[in-house]
């Protein structure tokens, strides 16, 4: 059986990545292929519990604490969800993955990027996405759209501008796997068709 593919969706708050991840999953399933849609942190009871702690606006975690919790959740996520499904030949579509740590805790949070890379390598056990779709949006627009008040959405605009710049830098450094899609207001279907085409073209699924 052929090895599966890991597709990750990334982007600043309010970019619409969760919607696009779901639409891609539905299209792949409709083609008769095996696929799962998941999110990180989450996907497991332990991951959902960690997600609650990380996103609770009443908690005030340090940047280092965030990195450690994300990494703990990610390691279980990789071991119990991603790798087993890839071995079955499935397409795994994840709403966020390691690039979020690079962008949020690294570029925006001021974490040591070299140390973060080592932490990511350990937590993912060396696993990297086959394709990362980054939806780019002006943080001011994204935050105005965001309906979930979390520990991250409440942070100042400057923080989210650094997140955006971090994502763009990650894409620049990893052109073989990252594709940046501009956010297009009111054009969900058009965005989906663009993502669908580039997914099939790049991964040949």
C-alpha positions as CSV (number, residue, x, y, z in Angstrom):
1,X,0.0,0.0,0.0
2,X,1.3,3.5,-0.9
3,X,2.3,5.9,1.8
4,X,-0.3,8.5,2.5
5,X,0.2,12.3,2.4
6,X,0.2,14.9,5.1
7,X,-1.4,18.3,4.2
8,X,-1.4,21.1,6.7
9,X,-3.3,24.4,6.7
10,X,-1.7,27.4,8.4
11,X,-2.3,31.1,8.7
12,X,-3.1,34.0,11.1
13,X,-6.3,34.2,13.1
14,X,-9.4,34.5,11.0
15,X,-7.8,33.5,7.7
16,X,-10.4,30.8,6.9
17,X,-8.0,27.9,7.0
18,X,-10.4,25.6,9.0
19,X,-13.1,26.1,6.3
20,X,-10.7,25.4,3.5
21,X,-9.3,22.3,5.3
22,X,-12.9,20.9,5.6
23,X,-13.7,21.6,1.9
24,X,-10.5,19.9,0.7
25,X,-11.2,16.9,2.9
26,X,-14.8,16.6,1.5
27,X,-13.5,16.8,-2.1
28,X,-10.8,14.1,-1.5
29,X,-13.4,11.8,0.1
30,X,-15.8,12.4,-2.8
31,X,-13.1,11.1,-5.1
32,X,-13.2,7.8,-3.3
33,X,-9.8,8.3,-1.5
34,X,-9.2,7.6,2.1
35,X,-8.7,10.8,4.2
36,X,-9.1,12.1,7.7
37,X,-9.6,15.7,8.9
38,X,-8.0,16.6,12.2
39,X,-6.5,19.6,14.1
40,X,-3.5,20.3,16.2
41,X,-3.5,20.7,19.1
42,X,-6.4,18.4,19.4
43,X,-7.5,15.2,17.7
44,X,-7.2,13.2,20.9
45,X,-8.7,13.7,24.4
46,X,-5.3,14.6,25.8
47,X,-4.7,17.0,22.9
48,X,-8.1,18.7,23.4
49,X,-7.4,19.1,27.1
50,X,-4.1,20.8,26.2
51,X,-5.8,22.9,23.6
52,X,-8.2,24.2,26.3
53,X,-5.4,25.2,28.5
54,X,-3.5,26.9,25.7
55,X,-6.4,28.9,24.4
56,X,-8.1,29.8,27.7
57,X,-7.9,33.6,27.9
58,X,-7.9,33.4,31.7
59,X,-4.5,31.7,31.7
60,X,-1.2,33.5,31.3
61,X,1.3,31.0,30.0
62,X,4.9,32.0,29.2
63,X,6.1,31.6,25.6
64,X,8.2,28.6,26.8
65,X,5.3,27.0,28.5
66,X,3.3,27.3,25.3
67,X,6.1,25.6,23.3
68,X,6.2,22.7,25.7
69,X,2.5,22.1,25.7
70,X,2.2,22.4,22.0
71,X,5.1,19.9,21.6
72,X,3.6,17.4,24.1
73,X,0.3,17.5,22.2
74,X,2.0,17.3,18.9
75,X,4.0,14.2,19.8
76,X,0.9,12.2,20.7
77,X,-0.8,13.6,17.6
78,X,2.0,12.3,15.4
79,X,2.2,8.9,17.1
80,X,-1.5,8.1,17.4
81,X,-3.1,9.9,14.5
82,X,-0.8,11.0,11.7
83,X,1.7,8.1,11.3
84,X,-0.9,5.3,11.6
85,X,-3.1,6.9,9.0
86,X,-0.2,7.7,6.6
87,X,0.9,4.0,6.9
88,X,-2.6,3.1,5.8
89,X,-2.2,5.2,2.7
90,X,-4.6,7.9,3.9
91,X,-4.5,11.7,3.2
92,X,-4.2,13.4,6.5
93,X,-5.4,17.0,6.5
94,X,-4.5,18.9,9.7
95,X,-5.7,22.3,10.7
96,X,-2.3,23.7,12.0
97,X,0.9,21.8,12.7
98,X,4.5,22.7,13.5
99,X,4.6,25.9,11.5
100,X,2.2,27.4,14.0
101,X,4.9,27.0,16.7
102,X,7.5,28.6,14.4
103,X,5.2,31.6,13.6
104,X,3.6,32.1,17.0
105,X,6.1,31.1,19.6
106,X,9.1,31.8,17.4
107,X,8.8,34.8,15.1
108,X,6.0,36.5,17.1
109,X,6.8,35.3,20.7
110,X,10.6,35.8,20.4
111,X,11.6,32.2,21.1
112,X,15.0,31.0,20.0
113,X,14.3,29.6,16.4
114,X,17.2,27.2,16.6
115,X,15.9,25.6,19.8
116,X,12.4,25.6,18.4
117,X,13.6,23.6,15.4
118,X,15.1,21.0,17.7
119,X,11.9,20.8,19.8
120,X,9.9,20.4,16.6
121,X,12.2,17.7,15.3
122,X,11.8,15.7,18.5
123,X,8.0,16.2,18.9
124,X,7.3,15.3,15.2
125,X,9.8,12.5,15.2
126,X,11.2,14.0,12.0
127,X,7.9,14.0,10.2
128,X,7.2,17.0,7.8
129,X,4.1,17.8,5.8
130,X,4.0,16.9,2.1
131,X,2.2,20.2,1.4
132,X,1.5,23.2,3.6
133,X,-1.2,25.6,2.5
134,X,-0.8,29.1,4.1
135,X,-3.7,31.5,3.8
136,X,-2.4,35.0,4.1
137,X,-4.6,37.7,5.6
138,X,-4.1,41.2,7.0
139,X,-4.2,40.6,10.8
140,X,-6.5,43.5,11.3
141,X,-9.1,41.9,9.0
142,X,-8.5,38.5,10.4
143,X,-9.0,39.6,14.0
144,X,-12.2,41.4,13.1
145,X,-13.5,38.2,11.6
146,X,-12.4,35.9,14.5
147,X,-15.4,34.8,16.6
148,X,-13.4,32.7,19.2
149,X,-12.0,34.9,22.0
150,X,-8.8,33.1,23.0
151,X,-5.5,33.7,24.7
152,X,-4.1,34.4,21.2
153,X,-6.8,36.5,19.7
154,X,-6.7,38.9,22.6
155,X,-3.1,39.8,22.0
156,X,-2.1,43.1,20.4
157,X,-2.2,43.7,16.7
158,X,1.6,44.0,16.5
159,X,1.9,40.4,17.8
160,X,-0.3,39.2,15.0
161,X,1.6,41.2,12.4
162,X,4.7,39.3,13.5
163,X,2.8,36.0,13.2
164,X,1.9,36.9,9.6
165,X,5.5,38.0,8.8
166,X,6.7,34.8,10.3
167,X,4.5,32.6,8.1
168,X,5.6,34.5,5.0
169,X,9.3,33.9,6.0
170,X,8.6,30.2,6.6
171,X,7.0,29.9,3.2
172,X,10.0,31.7,1.6
173,X,12.4,29.3,3.3
174,X,10.4,26.2,2.3
175,X,9.1,26.7,-1.2
176,X,9.1,23.0,-1.9
177,X,6.2,22.4,0.5
178,X,4.6,25.8,1.3
179,X,2.1,27.6,-0.9
180,X,0.7,31.0,0.1
181,X,-2.9,31.6,-0.9
182,X,-4.1,35.2,-0.4
183,X,-7.3,35.6,1.6
184,X,-10.2,36.6,-0.8
185,X,-13.2,38.0,1.0
186,X,-16.4,36.3,0.0
187,X,-14.7,33.9,-2.3
188,X,-14.7,30.7,-0.4
189,X,-15.5,28.5,-3.4
190,X,-12.9,30.2,-5.6
191,X,-10.3,29.7,-3.0
192,X,-11.2,26.1,-2.6
193,X,-10.9,25.4,-6.3
194,X,-7.5,27.0,-6.3
195,X,-6.4,24.9,-3.3
196,X,-7.9,21.7,-4.9
197,X,-5.9,22.2,-8.1
198,X,-2.6,22.9,-6.5
199,X,-3.1,19.9,-4.2
200,X,-3.7,17.5,-7.0
201,X,-0.9,19.1,-9.1
202,X,1.7,18.9,-6.4
203,X,0.8,15.6,-4.7
204,X,-0.6,13.7,-7.7
205,X,-3.4,12.1,-5.7
